[in-house]
Amino acid sequence: MTVFKSEIIRKVAELGEMEVHDVSEDRPLKDLGIDSLMTIELVVFIERMIHRQFPEEKMGTIRTCSDIF
């Protein structure tokens, strides 16, 4: 697993208040307790990691961690 993927999964676990091993790439974020506001927080986290703005048209398509990768 790349550092990028592991950091995203770690952040999802933090936002969902769960253990990292409970997060899988294909599990819907809403099933992990991630609501729309938390998704925005996740996007901001990613933008800071990659030093680029996340494409707005992609924001509405994020349903799982794998949608981000």
HELIX and SHEET records of a PDB file:
HELIX    1   1 VAL A    3  LEU A   15  1                                  13    
HELIX    2   2 VAL A   20  ASP A   22  5                                   3    
HELIX    3   3 LEU A   29  LEU A   32  5                                   4    
HELIX    4   4 SER A   36  ILE A   50  1                                  15    
HELIX    5   5 GLU A   56  MET A   59  1                                   4    
HELIX    6   6 CYS A   65  ILE A   68  1                                   4    
END                                                                             
